[in-house]
């Protein structure tokens, strides 16, 4: 029984790859941002009305509530690494999806639903978070082609399982 946590910058493909990986593995797919929106409302509104610190508290609470699940692929919000405590809530394989900044910029060009993108460039977020993603990850996968990224995730997981790491 394996649980995957997908981390990375906004627009790195966490939700897209997560859905496809879960489908291939016959696992459940969970998007933490969607859970937050279902329980607390629109993320942009949470940021506006309560601030980022409150949002990060909610995000940590949601992540912690998922610890008891197995056979699941969890797409985490891009800022999940902003709180070190969240590392302890990720009791599974943590995959850092690393896409090129150019590709992320292309994906986010017309997306107005991401509150931190209104005040930060992709480069700013990358500089602030790259080392944090590295410290959380079990392994990193380059995301240029979805099918290849999924193949790489499965291959690396198999390698880790053979070494009894999971």
N, C-alpha and C positions, 0 to 999 in steps of 0.2 A: 504494500500500500504506500503510494507516493503522493505527496502534495507538492504542487509547484506554486511559487510566488514569482510573478513577473514584475521586475522593477526597471525603471529607466525614465528618461526625460518624457515630458508630454510629447505625443506624436511619434514616439519610438516604435509603436506597433504592439503595445502590451495587450490591448483589448482584441485587436484583430488576430494576432498570433494565439492569444489565450483561447479564444473561441474555437479556432481551428485545431489547436493542440488537444483541447478537451474533447472535441468531436472525435478526433482520431483515436484517443485513448479510451473513449466512452466514459469520461469523467464529467463531473459537474463543472460549469464555468461560473465564476463569481467575479464581478467587477466592484471593487470597494467604493468607487465613486458613485456607482448606481445604487448601492446599498445606502450610502449616506444620503443621496437625493431622495430615495424612497422613504427614509425615516425623518430627515431634517429639512428637506426642500432643496432648491437649486443652490449649487455650490457657490456661484457668483454672489447670490443673495446672502448666503452664510458669511462670506468674506466681508461684504458691505455692512451687514447688520451687526455682526459679532466679532469680526477680525480674524486674522490668520491663526492666532494662538488658540482660539476656541475651535476653529476648524481642525487643527492638528490634534486637539484633545479628542474630538469626535472620531477622527480618522484612526487614532490609536485604539479607542474603545471598540470600534468596528473590527479592526484587525485582530485584537485580542479575542473577540467573540468567535473568530473562525478557527482558533487553535484546535478545537475538538474534531474538526472535520478531516476526513481522509478521501482519497481519490477525487481530488479537486484541483482545478487550475484557478489561481486567484490573480487577477490583474490589479495591481496596487496603484494608487495615485502616484504621480510623479514625485511628490514631496514626502512620500512615506519615510524617506531616509533622513528627513529633517529632525526626527526624534530618535535618538539612539536606543531608547527603550523598545522601539518597534522591532529591532533586530531579535530581541528575546521572544517576540510573539510569532516569529516566522520559523515554525518547527517543520521544515521541509526543505526542498531544493529551491534556492533563490537564484533566479536567472536574470542577469543584467542584460537587457536588450539594448544593444549599442548601435544606434543608427547614425549615419553621417548628419552633421548639422545642416548641410544643404538639403538633404531629404526631409529632415524634420521641419525646416523652414517652409518647404514646399507643401507639406501636409497641413501645416498650421496657418498657412497664408490667409485663409478666409474664415478661420475658426475664432469666433468672438466669445465662446463659452468658457474660456480658461482664464480665471481672474489674474493669475500671476503673469500671464503673457501680456497683459495690458501694461504692466509696469517693468517687465524684465525682457531682455532679448534671450533668444535660445542660447547664445554664447554666455550671457550672464549666468543663466541657470546651470549650464554645463560646467562653468568654472567653479560654481558654488557646490555643485552636487557630485561631480564625477568621482572624487575620492570617496565620498560617502557610499555611492553605488558600489564601488570596488570593495569597500569594507563590509558591506552587507552580503555580497554575492557568494554563491557557491561556485558558479562559473559565469563567464560572459559569452554571449553569442552576438555576432554581427548580424544586424537585420537589414539586408538589402533585398533579398527575395524571400517571401514568406515561406514557401515550401522548403527552401534550403535551411532557413532558421529553425523550422520545426524538426527537420531531419537532424540538424546539429544538436538540438536540445535532447532528442531521443537517444542519439549516439552517446553524448556525454553522460546522460543519466545511466545508460546501460554500463558504461565504463565504471562509473562510480558504484553502481550496485554490485558489479563483479569484484570490486575492491572492498566490499562490505561497508561502504561509506554511508549507504542508505538502505 
